[in-house]
Amino acid sequence: MSEATLLQKLRQADDETHVREVAINLLEASRSREAIEAALRALEHADVDDAVRPALRAKFQAYASGKLRDSAGLVRERLVRLLAAIGHPDDLDIFVQGVNTYEAQPVTDVAQNLRAASLAGLAYIDSDLAGVYATKLLSELETTSAFNGEPAMTAINVLSRQGKILPIYQYVLLAGLDAVEAVQYEVLGKAVESLGASFPANLYGELVDLFAPRDRALINMGLITHIVEQRLEALYPALENMITRTRYDELHHFGVVMLAASRDEALITILYRLAQVSPPPRADNFVEALELVPGQKAESIIEFLKSRS
């Protein structure tokens, strides 16, 4: 059956079983990017199972071997995500191949999302091996995406879910300042947020002292999140400083909303005190935060703030 006929049958398929069957046939038979992407779109909206695996694996290997062109790794990323959704242990080789794939185009690597998707798939099958690759990928600042922080963001998520905070801490210690220089604020912010409940407060204070004065919004959001969620009372003064001294309105807004959402008496008290001396340009941030706090005191402060506007 020709590619054109299969494409037409795919468009006309009216139930999921038929859609999946035609999509598999189209994926197996096609070499054109348009047809392959049409098949993948259909499979992404269907329930995939072991019956789909041979076609997905064969197409991945066709791209990986260079028989088909996928210079940015975008098609392989989609294939890997479908295989990860199935989660079959025999696809370990595909995920390992994916986390080891780098594509320079022309000199900048563009396969970050492929490595991230492959790492996520690997984590479901072999957590120890995934932890090793996550540690490796987290350390590779030069090939971390400047747009979405991948695959480092996925690496942090994998390590955090596994309770492996030491590689994350080592990354912060050894590469944190380099990450600041590389403008990888989101990655570093995620890292300092993900150190877990058992991380020593005194060592976390050292990280706050190191990074907070630089006033990078995404980094300080991570610091604020950790301090609030772990109730690190010794660092509440530093928390106040990050909120009150930042030049970024979005960081200020984030900080006061975190205080309000904490439902913690000490943090709510800080919120009340800061709101009562708020400069007018930031009063709206406090109003939004205080609207999350029940009680007469919050309502009275809101009225006070509105009366000044």
C-alpha positions as CSV (number, residue, x, y, z in Angstrom):
1,M,0.0,0.0,0.0
2,S,1.4,3.4,-1.0
3,E,2.3,6.1,1.5
4,A,-0.3,8.4,0.0
5,T,-3.0,5.7,0.5
6,L,-1.9,5.1,4.1
7,L,-2.0,8.8,4.8
8,Q,-5.5,9.0,3.4
9,K,-6.6,6.0,5.5
10,L,-5.1,7.6,8.6
11,R,-7.1,10.7,8.1
12,Q,-10.3,8.7,7.6
13,A,-9.8,6.3,10.5
14,D,-12.6,6.8,13.0
15,D,-11.7,4.6,16.0
16,E,-8.5,4.3,18.1
17,T,-7.7,0.7,17.2
18,H,-7.9,1.5,13.4
19,V,-5.9,4.7,13.9
20,R,-3.1,2.9,15.7
21,E,-3.0,0.1,13.1
22,V,-2.8,2.5,10.2
23,A,-0.2,4.7,12.0
24,I,2.0,1.6,12.6
25,N,1.8,0.6,9.0
26,L,2.6,4.2,7.9
27,L,5.5,4.4,10.2
28,E,7.0,1.2,8.9
29,A,6.5,2.0,5.3
30,S,7.4,5.7,5.1
31,R,10.6,7.5,4.6
32,S,9.2,11.0,4.2
33,R,9.3,13.4,7.2
34,E,5.6,14.4,6.6
35,A,4.3,10.9,6.7
36,I,6.4,9.8,9.7
37,E,5.3,12.9,11.7
38,A,1.7,12.2,10.8
39,A,2.1,8.6,12.1
40,L,3.7,9.9,15.3
41,R,1.0,12.4,15.9
42,A,-1.6,9.7,15.7
43,L,0.3,7.4,18.0
44,E,0.9,10.2,20.5
45,H,-2.9,10.5,20.9
46,A,-3.5,6.7,21.1
47,D,-2.9,4.1,23.8
48,V,0.4,2.6,22.8
49,D,1.5,-0.9,23.9
50,D,4.0,-3.6,23.0
51,A,2.5,-4.0,19.5
52,V,3.9,-0.6,18.6
53,R,7.4,-1.2,19.8
54,P,8.9,-2.9,16.7
55,A,7.9,0.0,14.4
56,L,9.2,2.6,16.9
57,R,12.5,0.8,17.5
58,A,13.1,0.2,13.8
59,K,12.5,3.8,12.9
60,F,14.7,5.1,15.7
61,Q,17.5,2.9,14.5
62,A,17.0,4.1,10.9
63,Y,17.5,7.6,12.1
64,A,20.4,6.8,14.5
65,S,22.3,4.9,11.7
66,G,21.9,7.8,9.3
67,K,19.6,6.0,6.9
68,L,17.1,8.7,7.5
69,R,17.9,12.3,8.3
70,D,17.1,13.7,11.8
71,S,19.9,16.3,12.4
72,A,18.2,17.9,15.4
73,G,17.0,14.7,17.0
74,L,13.4,15.9,17.0
75,V,11.9,12.7,15.5
76,R,14.0,10.5,17.7
77,E,12.9,12.4,20.7
78,R,9.3,11.7,19.8
79,L,10.0,8.0,19.2
80,V,11.8,7.8,22.6
81,R,8.9,9.4,24.4
82,L,6.5,6.9,22.9
83,L,8.8,4.0,23.9
84,A,9.1,5.5,27.4
85,A,5.3,5.6,27.6
86,I,5.3,1.8,27.0
87,G,8.2,1.3,29.4
88,H,9.4,-2.1,28.2
89,P,12.7,-3.3,29.7
90,D,14.0,-4.5,26.3
91,D,14.1,-0.9,25.2
92,L,17.0,-0.1,27.5
93,D,19.4,-0.1,24.6
94,I,17.4,2.7,22.9
95,F,17.4,4.9,25.9
96,V,21.1,4.4,26.5
97,Q,21.8,5.3,22.9
98,G,19.6,8.3,23.3
99,V,21.4,9.7,26.4
100,N,24.7,9.3,24.6
101,T,23.5,11.2,21.5
102,Y,25.0,14.6,20.7
103,E,24.3,16.5,17.5
104,A,26.3,19.6,16.5
105,Q,24.5,21.9,14.1
106,P,26.7,23.4,13.0
107,V,28.8,23.8,16.3
108,T,26.1,24.0,19.0
109,D,24.6,20.8,20.3
110,V,20.9,20.4,19.5
111,A,20.0,17.0,20.8
112,Q,19.4,18.1,24.4
113,N,15.7,17.2,24.4
114,L,16.5,13.8,23.0
115,R,18.9,13.1,25.8
116,A,16.3,14.4,28.3
117,A,13.5,12.1,27.0
118,S,15.9,9.1,26.9
119,L,17.0,9.7,30.5
120,A,13.3,9.8,31.6
121,G,12.7,6.5,29.8
122,L,15.8,5.0,31.3
123,A,14.8,6.0,34.8
124,Y,11.7,3.7,34.6
125,I,13.8,0.7,33.6
126,D,17.1,1.0,35.4
127,S,17.1,3.6,38.2
128,D,20.8,3.0,39.1
129,L,22.0,3.5,35.5
130,A,19.7,6.5,35.1
131,G,21.3,8.0,38.2
132,V,24.7,7.6,36.7
133,Y,23.7,9.3,33.4
134,A,21.7,12.0,35.3
135,T,24.9,12.9,37.2
136,K,26.9,13.0,33.9
137,L,24.3,15.1,32.1
138,L,23.9,17.5,35.0
139,S,27.6,18.3,34.8
140,E,27.7,19.1,31.1
141,L,27.1,22.9,31.2
142,E,28.5,23.4,27.7
143,T,25.8,21.2,26.1
144,T,22.9,22.2,28.3
145,S,20.2,24.0,26.4
146,A,20.1,27.8,26.9
147,F,16.4,27.7,26.2
148,N,14.9,25.1,28.6
149,G,17.9,23.9,30.6
150,E,17.6,20.3,29.3
151,P,18.8,17.7,29.9
152,A,20.0,19.1,33.2
153,M,16.4,19.8,34.4
154,T,15.4,16.2,33.8
155,A,18.6,15.0,35.4
156,I,17.7,16.9,38.6
157,N,14.2,15.6,38.6
158,V,15.5,12.0,38.2
159,L,18.1,12.4,41.0
160,S,15.6,14.1,43.3
161,R,12.9,11.4,42.8
162,Q,15.6,8.8,43.6
163,G,16.6,10.7,46.8
164,K,20.1,11.1,45.4
165,I,20.9,14.7,46.6
166,L,24.7,14.3,46.7
167,P,25.2,14.7,42.9
168,I,22.9,17.7,43.0
169,Y,24.8,19.3,45.9
170,Q,28.1,18.6,44.1
171,Y,26.8,20.3,41.0
172,V,25.8,23.3,43.0
173,L,29.2,23.5,44.8
174,L,31.4,22.8,41.8
175,A,29.4,24.2,38.9
176,G,27.0,26.7,40.4
177,L,29.0,29.8,39.8
178,D,29.8,28.6,36.2
179,A,26.0,28.1,35.8
180,V,25.5,31.7,36.8
181,E,28.0,32.8,34.3
182,A,26.4,30.6,31.6
183,V,23.0,32.2,32.4
184,Q,21.6,28.8,33.4
185,Y,19.5,30.3,36.2
186,E,16.6,27.9,35.9
187,V,18.8,24.8,36.3
188,L,20.6,26.2,39.3
189,G,17.3,27.4,40.8
190,K,15.9,23.9,40.4
191,A,19.0,22.4,41.9
192,V,19.0,24.5,45.1
193,E,15.2,23.8,45.4
194,S,15.7,20.0,45.2
195,L,18.2,19.3,48.0
196,G,15.5,17.7,50.2
197,A,14.3,17.8,53.7
198,S,17.3,16.1,55.2
199,F,19.8,18.6,53.8
200,P,21.7,20.4,56.7
201,A,20.4,23.9,57.3
202,N,23.8,25.3,58.0
203,L,25.1,24.1,54.6
204,Y,22.1,25.5,52.9
205,G,22.8,28.8,54.6
206,E,26.2,28.8,52.9
207,L,24.4,28.4,49.5
208,V,22.1,31.3,50.3
209,D,25.0,33.5,51.2
210,L,26.7,32.5,47.9
211,F,23.9,33.0,45.5
212,A,21.2,35.2,47.0
213,P,23.1,38.5,46.8
214,R,23.4,38.0,43.0
215,D,19.6,38.6,42.8
216,R,18.9,36.3,39.9
217,A,15.1,35.7,40.0
218,L,15.0,32.0,39.0
219,I,17.8,31.1,41.4
220,N,16.3,32.9,44.3
221,M,12.9,31.4,43.6
222,G,14.6,28.0,44.2
223,L,16.2,29.3,47.4
224,I,12.9,30.7,48.7
225,T,11.0,27.6,47.8
226,H,13.4,25.4,49.8
227,I,13.5,27.7,52.8
228,V,9.7,27.9,52.9
229,E,8.9,24.3,52.3
230,Q,11.5,23.0,54.7
231,R,10.7,25.6,57.4
232,L,14.3,26.7,57.8
233,E,13.6,29.3,60.5
234,A,17.3,30.2,60.9
235,L,17.2,31.4,57.2
236,Y,14.0,33.5,57.5
237,P,16.0,36.8,57.7
238,A,17.8,35.8,54.5
239,L,14.4,35.0,53.0
240,E,13.2,38.5,53.9
241,N,16.2,40.0,52.3
242,M,15.6,38.2,49.1
243,I,12.0,39.4,49.0
244,T,12.6,43.0,50.0
245,R,15.8,43.8,48.2
246,T,15.2,42.2,44.8
247,R,14.9,44.5,41.8
248,Y,12.6,41.9,40.1
249,D,8.9,42.4,40.6
250,E,8.2,38.8,39.6
251,L,10.6,37.5,42.3
252,H,9.0,39.8,44.9
253,H,5.5,38.6,43.9
254,F,6.6,35.0,44.0
255,G,8.2,35.4,47.5
256,V,5.2,37.0,49.1
257,V,2.8,34.4,47.6
258,M,5.0,31.7,48.9
259,L,4.8,33.2,52.4
260,A,1.0,33.4,52.1
261,A,0.6,29.8,50.8
262,S,2.9,28.4,53.5
263,R,0.1,28.4,56.2
264,D,2.9,28.8,58.6
265,E,2.4,31.2,61.5
266,A,5.9,32.6,61.6
267,L,6.0,33.1,57.8
268,I,2.5,34.7,57.8
269,T,3.7,37.0,60.5
270,I,6.6,38.1,58.3
271,L,4.1,38.6,55.5
272,Y,2.0,40.9,57.6
273,R,5.0,43.0,58.7
274,L,6.4,43.4,55.2
275,A,2.9,44.3,53.8
276,Q,2.4,47.0,56.4
277,V,5.6,48.8,55.3
278,S,5.3,48.0,51.6
279,P,6.4,50.6,49.1
280,P,3.4,51.6,46.9
281,P,4.7,50.1,43.7
282,R,4.6,46.6,45.3
283,A,1.4,46.9,47.2
284,D,-0.5,44.9,44.6
285,N,1.8,41.9,45.2
286,F,0.9,42.0,48.9
287,V,-2.8,42.3,48.1
288,E,-2.7,39.2,45.9
289,A,-0.8,37.3,48.6
290,L,-3.0,38.4,51.5
291,E,-6.1,37.3,49.6
292,L,-4.8,33.8,50.1
293,V,-4.7,34.2,53.9
294,P,-8.0,33.8,55.8
295,G,-8.9,36.0,58.7
296,Q,-9.6,39.6,59.7
297,K,-6.0,40.7,60.0
298,A,-5.3,39.9,56.4
299,E,-8.5,41.7,55.3
300,S,-7.6,44.8,57.3
301,I,-4.1,45.0,55.8
302,I,-5.6,44.6,52.4
303,E,-7.9,47.5,53.1
304,F,-5.0,49.6,54.3
305,L,-3.0,48.8,51.2
306,K,-5.9,49.7,48.8
307,S,-6.5,52.9,50.6
308,R,-3.0,54.0,49.7
309,S,-3.3,53.3,46.0
